[in-house]
Amino acid sequence: MTETSDKKVSPLRIGGLLYPNFELLDMFGPLEMFSLLGVERASILMIAQKVGPVPAAMGGDGPLGPRVMADHGFVDAPKLDVLLVPGGFGTFSELENEAMLSYLQARGEDTPLIASVCTGSALLARAGLLDGLRATSNKQFFSLARAQSDKVDWVESARWVDAGRILTSSGVSAGTDMALAIISRLLGEETAEQVAVAAEYTWHRNPDEDPFADHLDELAKQMGLAG
């Protein structure tokens, strides 16, 4: 959050990073939590490589889901307080997208908080943002993230990992718990609790409690993506 010249605190500027075949709940679970802060405390904008509609994933069947409108492209996106990077099957192609990696590298220099959900951490690792840090990822496709960098301390059992400026969560629903942890850090635990109650959401507060760690790389192995 930034202060204006008259000492009033401006809303947190939250940016959701879109790309074809992103996972819906990765994005909108966390954004729902931020949205419940209200317009005086949070503003949300959507960013993609280009302005316009970006299709989400529908299971593993490609970018056939609902389209989400990007407000800004990489070239005109404003500075942010928090950048949210989702995962999804679109991660595979984005790992080779130099425009995406360059955007992440640039935001790594000027964004106070960057948070990834699911395989979004694979993108952060590929861009070099996780070097020397602890991080986690979607357990079903953990090897995808691990393969992007051997300079990351990959944590197999974690709901989310807070490495300071960069937070990474496990798969899909875990991002909502991480978002509440971010709200707690920035605005206080009481505010985060109020948001969770408003959403009628059971907040899993312990980042080290991971009920899905036993399923490491199960889907990746079924798809022939892990040994």
Secondary structure, 3 states (H helix, E strand, C coil): CCECCCCCECCEEEEEECCCCECHHHHHHHHHHHHCCCCCCEEEEEECCCCEEEEECCCCCCCCCCEEEECECCCCCCCCCEEEECCCCCHHHHCCCHHHHHHHHHHHHHCCEEEECCCHHHHHHHCCCCCCCEECCCHHHHHHHHCCCCCCEECCCCCEEECCCEEEECCCCHHHHHHHHHHHHHHCHHHHHHHHHHCCCCCCCCCCCCCCHHHCCHHHHHCCCCC
